[in-house]
Structure formats: structure tokens, C-alpha cells
Amino acid sequence: MSSTDNLLELPASTVACDLVRRRLEDAANALSRVSDRHDTEALHDFRVALRRLRGLLRAYRDGLGEAASRKLRRRLRKLGATTNAARDAEVQLEWLEQARATLLRRERSGLNWLTRRLRAARNADYLDVRSRVREEFTSLHDELQSRLGDVDTSSPSLATTLAALLREQASTFAGSLAAVRTPGDRRAIHEARISAKKLRYLLEPVRAEAPDAKPVVRSFKEFQDLFGTLHDMHVLEATLETALDAASRDKAARLRDLALRGERSLFERERRRDERLGLTALAARARTCRDQLFHDAERVWLSRRATELVRDVRAFADSIDVLQRARDEALATEIERKYLLLAVPERARSAPSSTIVQGWLPGKTLRERLRKITDDAGERYYRTVKLGSGVERIEIEEETTREVFETMWPLTTGCRISKRRYNVPDGDVVWEIDEFDDRDLVLAEVELAAKDQQVEIPEWLSASVAREVTDEPAYLNLSLATQAA
């Protein structure tokens, strides 16, 4: 795949194969660093590469065929799960060290006791990663590389496939957010975090081709950071709960052994030292941290911003879908020239006319237009998207109902125009003369059959022409509506 290729126009399976190969190499490189005890990011990077790899195989499984079989994806999930304990231990050890200064002296024995247990578990898990995980990943790596060579690349474009995936995942994300109500909703919070991660991974590869994806990706990264830390607090709470049970059992066993041996002084010393004090203090601190994180999540994301993020994802999906439909289906191309007039020509005054009100929905890349036309035949309603500028533009239009128009029309507030249009036939063309209601402006447009078609301005019109404005963005209807606002 060339670096100059537009990913969105390529077959989805071609892009997916290339991305899978890159993630495989990312994982292999990270795994080779895990043996370096000074490389504290190696395990994290390996896990991220595995997650991205699994996400690609799951999302594009229809186009990847056997390269994304359920059995292979299950092996990858199991491999990633093998590293969970080591990663959790790393995160928890870092949190414990930060919490040390907040504990009383008598409480630190509990922290030290838990730290020793976590370090021992982490070291054992690292040994597993360096041996069994390496062996399993090597097998998976080779098998995946082999299967990728058999993938059929005659699939729909990435834009078409990605738009559908984004809409589906955006709905899942919205649903998972709706289930988050309290700080204790562990499963719902975890699912919301995973859902956001999947959306981010879908969007990241197309950031270069679609700049509108960049701020959305950044927002998902912020969401992940907050909800990921909240998830870590839930895992830590479970660890502390288990540790309290283990500490109680250890304490009882030590006291029993000392009592049976008649070690009275050691028995008294052991009785006074209680790791459970520190563990209880740590559990209280973890709960406070968890509740504060949830407060931040509720204030920023659950109240407003996540809903806006879902809207942005859907709008982005619509924009790339429309662009691809225009390419794939050779949708109608509007070829026209536009002229600024000094006034409405007399001949136009006697021509058939209609009143037009139109407004544009909010958006960045994609601006949908609503239009109502009223003439002797009654009222008609349309939804339209235009892409491009100048003489030749892509136009996608469909007639709609009054109910749909009236439901969507309030969204166009602040971006509307109103005009009377006169349709004047002249030979093989029809001149459209637009007289605007809210400003002293008259424009003439003529639609052509080809981009290089010569335009002869008829005698009845020529005296009214000030100049051609086809290539002047200020005279686009959307620009005029924005100026009016």
C-alpha cells in the first residue's frame, strides 16, 4: 500500500491487512523489550499492540476471513489476559507508593505487607510473559502472517465499511454510558471504557486523510484516561478486599503458631502489629479516589460531553459515507455558472416563479441543507448535500416529507435564507434568477451539461449582469446564510 494512497478509498480488507501486519510488528517489538528490566513501558506497549490487533480482527472480520477466525481471536484474547495480573500489579504498586506519605506510621506495615505480595506476584507474572507468552505469540504471529496472504481484497471501500462500524459502535457506546449511574457500577464503567477504546482505534488510522477525526480521537483519549483510572480503582478495591481477608488469615496463623510455641514476647509484639490497619486505611483512600474520579466523569462526560462525542462520531460517519457514495455510485454532478445581477430582468418578472426557504444543519465537513419550495403546484420538501466548489460540484438530494422537514427545521436556526426564484427558459437551458428577501441581492444561475460548455448570456439578461461569481465562495448560498446570521 503506497503512502500516497487515500485509505478511505481503498478496499477495507486491503487496509485491514496492512494495519494488522503493523500491529503484529508493534507487538513483536514490544515483547522483545520485556526482558529488559529497566524498560518499564515494554509490557504496556505489548498489551496496547495486542488490543489494537484484536480490535482490527474483530471489526473487519467479515473481510479478513480466516485471518480473523473466532478461534484465532480467542487465542489472542487469552494471551492478552495472561498479562493482566502483571499490568495490574504495576499500576497498584505505583499507587501504593504515592499513598505511603498519607499513612500513619503504624499503618505502613500493611502497605509494606501488600507491596511485598504484589512485587512477588508481578515478578512471577513477568517470568510467565517472558516464556509462555513469547512462545504463544510467536505461533500466533506466524499463523496470522500466513493467513493474511489469502485474504480477498475485493471488498467495499474502507469509507463504506468504516462508516457502518462507527455508527454501530457509537450506539454501543451510548448504551454503555446510559448504564453508568453510580461509582459502584463497575461493569458498566468498564464496558463504557472498552467501547470508547474501540471507537478510538477505528478512527486513528484515518486521521491523516480526515482531519475531522483528530479532535474526536483526542476526546476519546481523554475519556479513556479518566475511565481507565476509574477502572483501576475498582480493580485496586478488589485487591485490597482480598488482601484484608488474606491478612486476617495470616495474622491468625502467626498468632496461633507463636502461642503454641510459647513465644510470649513475640506473641505480644505480633498482636500489636496489625497489617489490617494499613489495608483498611488504603481501602478508604481508594474509595475516596474512586468517588472523586466518578464525580469528574459525571460532571464532564456523563452530563454533556459524551453525548456530543456520539453526535460527532455519527456526523463523521455520515461525511465519509456521503463522499464514498459520490465516488462509488457516480451520483449527480451539478455543473453551473453563477452571475451577480444589478436587478431582476423584466423578462424574468413574467416567468413562472416559486418561493424558497432553506437552512443548513450544524456540521463541519458535512452541511445538510433543508429546502421548502412553494409554487402553484403546492409545497415540496428536500434534503440536500453538496460537496466541492466552483463550476462542478457533487449534489446528493432526496425529496422528504413535511413532518421530517418540520422536525429538523429548528436545527437550522441562525443559518437560513429566503428568496423568490424565477425560471426563465432560453434555448436549451433554463436561467434561474434568485431575488433574496432579506438583502439587496439578485443572482442568476444556469446549469450546464458539461464543465467546458460555453455560456452565452442572452440579450434579455446581459444588461443586468454585473459580473460572474461562480468561483467566489461569498456567493454560495451557505455563505450567504452564514452572513445573515
ABEGO torsion letter per residue (X at the ends): XBAABBAAABBAAAAAAAAAAAAAAAAAAAAAAAABAABAAAAAAAAAAAAAAAAAAAAAAAAAEAAABAAAAAAAAAAAAAAAAAAAAAAAAAAAAAAAAABBAAAAAAAAAAAAAAAAAAAAAAAAAABAAAAAAAAAAAAAAAAAAABBABBBBAAAAAAAAAAAAAAAAAAAAAABABAABAAAAAAAAAAAAAAAAAAAAAAAABAAAAAAAAAAAAAAAAAAAAAAAAAAAAAAAAAAAAAAAAAAAAAAAAAAAGBAAAAAAAAABBAAAAAAAAAAAAAAAAAAAAAAAAAAAAAAAAAAAAAAAAAAAAAAAAAAAAAAAGBBBBBBBBBBBABBBAAAAABBBBBBBBBBBBEBABBBBBBBBBBAAEBBBBBBBBBEBEABBBBBBBBBBAAAAAAAAAAABGBBBBBBBBBBBBEABBBBBBBBAABBBBBBBBBBABAABBBBBBAAAAAABABBAAABAAABAAAAAAAAX
